[in-house]
Amino acid sequence: MYSTIDGAKQRANSLDRIMKTSGFAYPLRKSQHAVARGGGFRDWHDMTSALKKQERHCDPETFRRRLLEALPAPCEAPVRAWLNREPREEAPAGDVPAGWYRYVFPYQFTAAAMLRHDPAIRRGSGPGQRLREKLVPGVLLNINGGERPYARLEPDTLAMVFEGTPEEVFGKDALHPRFAVELKTLQDAGIIDVRDDHVAIVPPDRDEILDRVLRDKIDKVTYWLSEPGYAGDASNALRDALAAIGIDDALRLAETLLQYGGEAYILPSGPIKETLRDLAAVGRIQAFARFFDLSATIWPKDKELIRGMIPAIILNAYFAEHLGLVGSSRLMAWTANTPEWAHDVDAALSTPVVFERVVLGMAEAIRSVP
């Protein structure tokens, strides 16, 4: 996607704009690093040194894959939308970034819900509990009302970052006689990080937040599909859920999947099977399991039918096609000597991280066959 230093700078600046309009706290240097990695370089310095000597062209699809791999999970959805040239988000009122409600608010709301139950904040956690609750979930949910600066999402850590000093961020709660004491308690617990001119609220479990955000998005799809006359809302919610999984071209795929049961497919589950096959063929194993979970939740009627196809899809689209083992004697020997492999694939399907580990382990075992 670039062959010169000037071209790389343009891509990095464009990526930086996407991060800002999405509501992320992601400095330009990180966008530069991701663009350099997309081009196959170690970092920005390595890239500039190499391109000063000679222009180097990069295949667009290879650049795209490497760029996405170099970005934190929350960045994938807006960056994929940008790469696919999907319509830009319309900016809400005020100075809130255009993509904030789509890309940041779900993480902020989920972090607030989780932090209410943190040992340092939950009820029964000792003197100052109410103030600590106001300083963390209270600020995230803006329980005091009025205008308050929006938080930006730090996609690496999922911290919510507010501009200003603690006194500016916490407002009237900073006047409480126990404010300094409870602020320090929350800092010591690793929940609040006071920086030079920012205050960051750090969630307790990054992986759990990612899972909860996805689950909430799936629940929204289910709700809108159950309400007659809300096809537009269902399509928008499905697009969000697919993008959160990290599936490419989420807008188009959402429209396709909502044709579930249409005449274009011999089986009602046709678009689901096709999507699973496409994910396996490009090696997106964890996204494969997450998409199965999404489809099984939203369209449970054919869950078992699709589940029964999973081993064959993994065998043909991932082991054979993606790994380049079509007709391989090693693949045939491994399947013959490992008759339980299909059961193991099925058993791991409910936990995407485990599913990925199991399938990658099988791939390694196949490669090691003499």
N, C-alpha and C positions, 0 to 999 in steps of 0.2 A: 504493500500500500504506500510505500515511499522508497525512493532510491537515493535521495540526497539529504543533507542535513536540514536544508530549508523545508523539504517535504516532511521530514520527521517533526520539525518544530510546529508545522501547521497541524499535523495530526495530534500532537500533544496538546496544543492550545484548544483544538476542537474538543478533545476528550476532557480537558479541564473545564470547559464551558458546560459540558454535559453533567459533570460532577456538581458544579455549582447550581445549575438549574434543577438538579434532582434533590438538592438539599443536603449534600454530603460535605463533611469536613475532610477534604481530601486535597492536600496541597499539590501545586503544579509539579513539584519534583517527583511525586509518586506517579502522576500521569505520564511524565517523561520516562520514568523507569518502565512502566507498563508498555509504552509504545516501543521502547528499545527492545524489551523482551519479545514483543510481537514480531519484531524484525529479525529475531534470532540472535540478538546480542546479549552480552552479560548484563550491561547496564548502560546508562546514557553516555558515560564517559567512553566506554568501550565502543559504542556506536559512533560517536563523533570522531574518535580517533580513526576508525576503520573507513568511514565515509569521506574523510579528508583525503585519503589516499586513492580511493576508487569507489565509484557508485556501485551499489549492490541492490539488485531487484529482488523482490519477495513476492511469492505467489499470494494473491489476496486471501484465499481460503486458509492457507497456512498462517498468514498474519492474523487473521480473525481468530483462529483457534488458540494461537499462542497469547494473543492479547487477552482473551477471556480467561485463560488459565492464570494469567499474571494478576488478575483483579480479585478482590475479596467478593464473597458471594452476593452481598446486597447490590454491588455495582453491576452485576450481570444483566439484570432486567433493563435498566435504562440504556446500557451500552448496546445490548442486542437490538433494542428499538431504534437506536441511532444508526447502527450498522445496516439495519433492514429498511431504513428511511421511512419508518412509520410516522404518522402525523405527530407533530410536537404537542406537548401538553399545553393547555391554556392556563395562563397564570391566574391564581386566585387573587382576591382583593388584597391590598396592602403590599408589604415587601416580602411576603412568603414566596419562596421559589416555586416555579411552575409545577415541578413534579413532587413537591413535598408531601402532599396528602397520599399520593400513590406509593412513594418509595421510602418515606421516613416515618410517617405517622404510625403505621402498623408496628414498627419496632418500638416506638416511644410508648404506645399504649400497652404493649406486651411487657415491656420492661417495668412499667409502673405496677402492673398486676403482679408480677413476680416479686418485685422488691417489697411489696406490702408484707410478704411472708418471710422476708430475710430475718435471721436471728437477731440482728442489730436493730430491727425496726418493728417487728410484729408486736402485737399486744402481749404484755407480760415480759417485755424485754428490759424492764427497769425504769427508773426515773428518767424523765425527758422523752418517753416513748412518743407522746403525741407530737412534740416538736420535731422529732426525727422523722416521723411520718409525713409531716408537712414539708420538711426540707427535701424529701426524695419523691415518693409517689405524688405528694401534693403538688410539687412544682411541675412534675411531668404532666399532670392532669390539669394544672392551672386552677386549683380549687379556690384560690382567692379571687379569681375573676380579673377583669380589667385587661389592659393591653400588657402583654409580656413578650419579649423577643422569642421567636421560634428557636427551637434547638436544632442543631445540625447533627446528622448521624455520622459518627466515625466508623466507616464500614469495616475496618480491620478489627476493632474491639467491640463494636456495637454500642460504644458509649454515646450518650446524648450530650452534646457540647453547647453550652450557653455562653454567649459573649458577655463580658463584664466581670466585675469583682463580685465576691460573695454577697456583699451588701446590696449591690445592684440587682443581682439575680434573685435573691431571696426576699427582697422588699421588706415589708413590715415585719416578717418573721425574723429578720436580722436584728430587730430591736428587742427581741425577747432576752431576758437576763441570762438564760442558759444557752444562748446562741453559740457563743465561742466554744463552750464545753461540748455541746452536741455536734457541732461541726467537726471538731477534732475526733469525736467518737466515730463519726461516719468516715472520716479520712483514714483513721486507723483500721477500720473494717474494710477499706479498699472500695467503698461505695462512692465516695466523692473524691474527686481529684481537682485540687485548686491549682491552676496554672497562672501564667503571667497576667493574662487579661481574659481568661476563660474559666468556667467551672464545668467540669465533666461529671456526669452521673454514670457510673459504670455498672452494667448488669452482672448478675452473679454467675450465669452459665450461658455462654455464647451459643453452644449447640442447641440447648433447650429453647432459647429464644427463636432461633432459626426454625426449629420444628414447630413451635407454637404459632409463629407467624404464618407458616404454610398451612397448618391445620385450620386456622381462622379463615384463611382465604378459601380453602376448600369448603368450609361450612357456609360461606357467603354464596358460593356457586350453588350449593344444594338448596339454599333458601330461595334464591331468585328463580331457580328452575321450578320450584314448587308454586310460584306465584304466577298465575296466568297473566299474559300481557306485558311481561317484563323481560322480553327477549334481549333487549339492549343492555339491561343491567346484568343479566346472566352472562352475556358475551364478554362484557367488560370485566366481571369478576373472574370468569374462567381465564381470560387473558392474564390477569394478575397472578392467578395461581400457577399457570404454566410458566410464566416468567420467573416466579419465585423458585421453581424447581430448577431453572436454568435451561429451559427448552427454547430452542431457536424459533424465530418467526412466530411468536406467541399469538399475535393478533390474527394472522391467517389460520393458524391451527385451531384457535378457539372457534372461529366461524365454521371450520370443517367438522370439528367434533360435535358442534350443535346440530349437525345434520344426522346425528346418531339415529339409525333406523331408516335413513333415506334410501331411495331407490338406487342410488349410485353404488351401493354396496350389497353384495349377495348376502352377507351376514350383517345383522344390525351392529355388531361389534367391529365391523371392518376398519373404520378409522382408528380405533384403539389399537388393533393388531398392527396396522401399518405404522403407527407412531412408535410402538414398542420395537418393531423390527428396525426402523430407521435409527433409533437410539442405540440399539445393540450394534448395528453395522458401523457406527462411528465411535464405538467404545465408551458410550456414556452410561456406564453400568449403574451408578448410584441414581442418576436421573431416571433410568429405566425403572428401578424399583419404586421411586417416588411417584412416577407417572402411573404405574400400576395401582398404587395405593389411592391416588386421586381418582382414577377411573372407576375403581371398585367401590369407592365411597359415593361418588356422584351417580353412577349407573350400576347398581348392585345386581341387576337382573342377570347379567351375563358374566358375573365375577368368576364363577367356577369354570365356565367355558374358557375364558381367557387364561385363567390360572393354569389350566391343563395344557395350554399351548406354550407356556413360558420355557420349559426345558428345550423344546424343539427350536424356539426362536433363538435362545442362547447358543445352542449347538450350531445352527446354520448361519445366523447373522453375526454372532460374535466370534465363536471359536473358528468356524470355517472361513467366513468372509473377512471379518475385521483382522483376525490374526493371520490371515493368508494360509489357512490349513485345509483348503478345499481338496478333497481326495488324498489327504495326508495319511500315510500309514501310521504315523505317531498318534493322530487323533483317533483313528479306528482302533488301534491297540489300546489306547487309554480308555475309551468307552467300553471296550470288551472286558477289560480288567478292572473296571470301576463301575459295576452295575448299579451302585447306590447313588451315583452322581446326580441323577435327576431328582431323587428324593431330597438330597441335600440342598439343591437349588431351590426347590419348593419350600423347604423348611426355613430357609434364611430370608425368604421374600418379604416377610412382614417388617423387617428391620433393615432399611436401605444401607446403612453403614456396614452391617454384618454381611448383607447380600453381596456388596461390592468386594469385601474381603474374601468371601467364599469363592466367588467367580474368578477373581484374580489369582487366588491360590490354585484353582483348577487349571487356569491358563499356564501357570508356572509348571505345574505337574506335567501337563501335556508337552511343554517344550523340553522337559528333562527326559522324556521317553527316548530310549536309544533308537 
